[in-house]
Amino acid sequence: MTTLHTGPDSIYDVLGIGFGPSNLALAIAVHEHGAASSSGDGLRAGFLERQPRFGWHRGMLIDDATMQVSFLKDLVTMRDPTSDFTFLNYLRERGRLVDFLNQKTLFPLRIEFHDYFEWAAARVGHLVEYAADVVSVKPVTEDGEVRWFDVTSRDPDAPERLTVRRTRAVCVATGLEPHLPPGAELSNRVWHNSELLPRVDHLLRSETPVRRAVVLGAGQSAAETVDYLHRRFPGAEICSVFAKYGYTPADDSPFANRIFDPEAVDVFYAASSEVKQSLNDYHRGTNYSVVDMDLIESLSRTMYQEKVQGTQRLRMMNVSRIREAASRADGVRVTVEFLPTGERETLDADVLVFATGYQPRGIGDHLGDIAKLCLRDEEDQLRVGRDHRVETAPNVTAGIYLQGATEHTHGLTSTLLSTTAVRAGEIHASLLAHRSSPAATATTSRG
Ligand SMILES: Cc1cc2nc3c(=O)[nH]c(=O)nc-3n(C[C@H](O)[C@H](O)[C@H](O)COP(=O)(O)OP(=O)(O)OC[C@H]3O[C@@H](n4cnc5c(N)ncnc54)[C@H](O)[C@@H]3O)c2cc1C
C-alpha cells in the first residue's frame, strides 16, 4: 500500500532524512523560527527516522561513559544561548541544575546527554515520523527543471506500507555506520561494538558463560568495550588486539581544540585541497583512533593491579593483527599474529568484538537517483556549498543539504557535535533564502 502526500498543499519546504542530533538541531531551528514568526512564514518541515523512537548510539550507552564535547556545544547554545532548548534548561526542568553544577564538569554522562536529546526530540515530536526508513528520493521535473523530490519511506515493521512525500529540499543526516575490516563476518558471537550493550545483556540474561573475549581496535570505542567487558564478565580474560604499540591519547588541548570552532569551518572551507588534507592529517588525533587519557590510565592501573595479584585478566596484545576468525556455534577461534616476529597464537574465545570504527553513510545507494544530480570535484568528492547545500546541475532548483558526510569540505567537525547548533542555523538560513529567491540556487551553491 502506498500513501501519497504529493499534492500542491502538502509540499514540504524541507524533509530531513535521519533524525539524530544533526537533524534534531535543524528541527529546533525550524520550530523556533516558526514560533517566533508573526507572519506565519516558518518553513514546512518534516523529519523521517527509521528507528521506532529517538536513539543516539544506544548500543554504546555505557553507564559511566562521558561526553567528549562540552555541554555548551549542545543543540542550540552556540547558535542562540537564549533558546529554551539548552542543556541548562533541560537540567532545570529535570530539577538537577544545582546538582550538575556541583559536579564541576563540562562533560556530562553520555546517558544524561541522551536523555537531553530525547527531551528535545519530544518537544519537536510534531515534526518527526519514526519507523520511517527512507528507501528512495526521486527527482520531480517540471518544464525541464528539477523542482521537487519525492521521498519514499517504509515502515520497517510493515515493509509493504510505503509513504511518498514531496519536498523542495532534503537534508540528509543519516550519520555513521559501523566499519568492519575486509572479510569480517558477523555472527551471534562476532559483533561490531555498536551492538555492545544489547549483545552483552543477552549473554548475561541467557547465562551464557564468557571465559574469553577478544576486542579488535585501538580507538575510544575499543578501549570502552575492553573496559566494559572486563567489568561485566568478572571471570573472563579480555584480550585487546591492535597494531599500535599502545593506545594513543586524544588531543583535547586548548589550541588543537580550536579546530572544532565555528570559525575553523570558515578557514577550512576556504583552504586549498592540499591545506585541507594537511589540517585533517595534523588534527586527526583530536578524534580518530585515540582514547581519553583517563580511560588509558584506568586500564593501565587495572592491568598492573592484576599483575600484582597474579590474576591477569586484561591482556594487551599490541603490535598484533587478527589473521583469521572462525565462528562456531558456541564461540569463535581467533588467530592473532604478533607483527614483529610473525608468531601466531590461536585463541578460543566466546566473543569477538570489532571496534574498528565508523564511516559516514552519506548519500547511499538508496538515494542513488539524487546522487546523480550532484556535482563532483576532480577527486570525485561531492561539491558542497558553505551553506551545506550540495552543488547540482543548473536545471536543479530543489535543494540537497548534507550534514555529516562533509569532512572533505567542512573539516573534522562534520561528523561530530561541536558545530551542530551553528550548522543547523546556517542550513535554516539557506533554506529560507532559497525559498524567498529560488534563483539564489545558482549563485550560492556554485559560488
Ligand atoms: C559511541 C559514540 C559516541 C560518540 N560521542 C560523541 C561525543 O561525545 N561528541 C561528539 O562530538 N561526537 C560523538 N560521536 C560522533 C557522532 O557522530 C555524533 O555524536 C552524532 O551522532 C552525529 O549526529 P547525526 O545526526 O549526524 O548522526 P547519527 O547520530 O548517526 O544519526 C543519524 C540517524 O539517521 C537515521 N537513518 C540512517 N539512514 C536512514 C534512512 N535511510 N532513513 C531514515 N533514517 C535513517 C539513523 O537511524 C540515525 O538515527 C560519537 C559517536 C559514537 C558512535
The ligand as a Tripos MOL2 file, in Angstrom:
@<TRIPOS>MOLECULE
LIG
   53    58     1     0     0
SMALL
NO_CHARGES

@<TRIPOS>ATOM
      1 C1         29.5400    5.7780   20.6850 C.3       1 LIG1
      2 C2         29.6990    7.1390   20.0840 C.ar      1 LIG1
      3 C3         29.9030    8.2310   20.9150 C.ar      1 LIG1
      4 C4         30.0690    9.4940   20.3620 C.ar      1 LIG1
      5 N1         30.2900   10.5220   21.2100 N.ar      1 LIG1
      6 C5         30.4900   11.7560   20.6830 C.ar      1 LIG1
      7 C6         30.7690   12.8640   21.5510 C.ar      1 LIG1
      8 O1         30.8600   12.7190   22.7740 O.2       1 LIG1
      9 N2         30.9700   14.0840   20.9770 N.ar      1 LIG1
     10 C7         30.8820   14.2670   19.6320 C.ar      1 LIG1
     11 O2         31.0570   15.3920   19.1630 O.2       1 LIG1
     12 N3         30.6170   13.2350   18.7960 N.ar      1 LIG1
     13 C8         30.4260   11.9920   19.2890 C.ar      1 LIG1
     14 N4         30.1740   10.9490   18.4360 N.ar      1 LIG1
     15 C9         30.0990   11.2070   16.9720 C.3       1 LIG1
     16 C10        28.6510   11.1540   16.3940 C.3       1 LIG1
     17 O3         28.7400   11.0910   15.0170 O.3       1 LIG1
     18 C11        27.8050   12.3490   16.7140 C.3       1 LIG1
     19 O4         27.6760   12.3880   18.1050 O.3       1 LIG1
     20 C12        26.3470   12.3350   16.2050 C.3       1 LIG1
     21 O5         25.7840   11.0550   16.3260 O.3       1 LIG1
     22 C13        26.1670   12.8590   14.7970 C.3       1 LIG1
     23 O6         24.7710   13.0660   14.6290 O.3       1 LIG1
     24 P1         23.9880   12.7840   13.2730 P.3       1 LIG1
     25 O7         22.5900   13.1870   13.4900 O.co2     1 LIG1
     26 O8         24.7260   13.4390   12.1490 O.co2     1 LIG1
     27 O9         24.1370   11.2050   13.0200 O.3       1 LIG1
     28 P2         23.5150    9.9940   13.8540 P.3       1 LIG1
     29 O10        23.5090   10.2910   15.2860 O.co2     1 LIG1
     30 O11        24.2320    8.7700   13.4160 O.co2     1 LIG1
     31 O12        22.0090    9.9110   13.3620 O.3       1 LIG1
     32 C14        21.6420    9.5020   12.0520 C.3       1 LIG1
     33 C15        20.2340    8.9580   12.1040 C.3       1 LIG1
     34 O13        19.7900    8.6830   10.7870 O.3       1 LIG1
     35 C16        18.9940    7.5010   10.7980 C.3       1 LIG1
     36 N5         18.9700    6.9620    9.4550 N.ar      1 LIG1
     37 C17        20.0010    6.4540    8.7330 C.ar      1 LIG1
     38 N6         19.5870    6.0930    7.4980 N.ar      1 LIG1
     39 C18        18.2580    6.3820    7.4260 C.ar      1 LIG1
     40 C19        17.2830    6.2340    6.4070 C.ar      1 LIG1
     41 N7         17.5660    5.7370    5.1960 N.pl3     1 LIG1
     42 N8         16.0080    6.6180    6.6780 N.ar      1 LIG1
     43 C20        15.6790    7.1380    7.8910 C.ar      1 LIG1
     44 N9         16.5820    7.2960    8.8930 N.ar      1 LIG1
     45 C21        17.8610    6.9290    8.6600 C.ar      1 LIG1
     46 C22        19.6950    6.6300   11.8190 C.3       1 LIG1
     47 O14        18.8200    5.6470   12.3380 O.3       1 LIG1
     48 C23        20.1130    7.6530   12.8780 C.3       1 LIG1
     49 O15        19.1560    7.8180   13.8950 O.3       1 LIG1
     50 C24        30.0110    9.6800   18.9660 C.ar      1 LIG1
     51 C25        29.8200    8.5840   18.1280 C.ar      1 LIG1
     52 C26        29.6570    7.3270   18.6800 C.ar      1 LIG1
     53 C27        29.4780    6.1610   17.7590 C.3       1 LIG1
@<TRIPOS>BOND
     1     1     2 1
     2     2     3 ar
     3     2    52 ar
     4     3     4 ar
     5     4     5 ar
     6     4    50 ar
     7     5     6 ar
     8     6     7 ar
     9     6    13 1
    10     7     8 2
    11     7     9 ar
    12     9    10 ar
    13    10    11 2
    14    10    12 ar
    15    12    13 ar
    16    13    14 ar
    17    14    15 1
    18    14    50 ar
    19    15    16 1
    20    16    17 1
    21    16    18 1
    22    18    19 1
    23    18    20 1
    24    20    21 1
    25    20    22 1
    26    22    23 1
    27    23    24 1
    28    24    25 2
    29    24    26 1
    30    24    27 1
    31    27    28 1
    32    28    29 2
    33    28    30 1
    34    28    31 1
    35    31    32 1
    36    32    33 1
    37    33    34 1
    38    33    48 1
    39    34    35 1
    40    35    36 1
    41    35    46 1
    42    36    37 ar
    43    36    45 ar
    44    37    38 ar
    45    38    39 ar
    46    39    40 ar
    47    39    45 ar
    48    40    41 1
    49    40    42 ar
    50    42    43 ar
    51    43    44 ar
    52    44    45 ar
    53    46    47 1
    54    46    48 1
    55    48    49 1
    56    50    51 ar
    57    51    52 ar
    58    52    53 1
@<TRIPOS>SUBSTRUCTURE
     1 LIG1         1 GROUP 0 **** ****
